[in-house]
Amino acid sequence: MMQNLDQLTTPELKRYLSEHRNDEEAFRAALQIIMSRQDPNAPRQPYPFDLDDPEREVEAILREKLKQVE
């Protein structure tokens, strides 16, 4: 029996994903809810394999993030 996943908090959903990682239907349902909660305006980082020079570009992204933290 699947819980009402829409009413779970994100940490509860993550725990649910961990507990149901071998149940494809339950895992997919919970993952879709988590993904639907993402802020569409949040900055997105490119997937490294889509970059021309992944090593250099990922390093530049990480350096920029470190500057923001300092």
N, C-alpha and C positions, 0 to 999 in steps of 0.2 A: 504494500500500500504506500503510495507516494504522498508525502506531506504537501501542504499548501505552500509551495516554495516561494510564491510572491510575498508572503508575509514574513519570511526569514530575513534577518539582517545579512549584510555582506559577509561578515565573519562567520555567521552560522551557515551560510551557503558554501563558503570555502571548506568548512568542516564537513558539510554534507558531501561535497565533491570528494574529499579525501576518503570518507567512509564508503562511498558508492562508486569508487573508481573502476570497478569491474562490472558495473551494471550500466551498459551503454545508454539505455533509455533515460534512466535517472540522472546520469552524469550529464548527458546532452541537455536535458531540461534545465538543470541548475546552471549550467554554463551559459545557456542562452539568456537566462535572467540576469546573471552577473554582467554579461556583455551589454545587455540593454540598459544597464544603469550607468554606463560610461558617459562622461561628459563629452558631447560632440565637439565642444570648443577647446578641449584639452589639446595641448601640443602633442603631436605624434612624432615618434622617432622612426626613421626608416629602418626597414629590415636590412641587416648588413649585406645579405647576398644581392640586394637590389642596388647596391652602391657600386660606383665605378672602381674605387680604390677603398675597399672596406676597412682595411687596417688604419689608413691615414684618416679617413672620415670618422670612424668610430672614436679614434683617439681625440680628434678635434671636438666631437660632441661631449666626450667625457671631460675634457679640459674646460669647456664652457660651463658644464654643470658644476665642476669644482670651483670655478670663479664665482658662481652665483652663491655657493654655500659660504665662501670665505667672507 
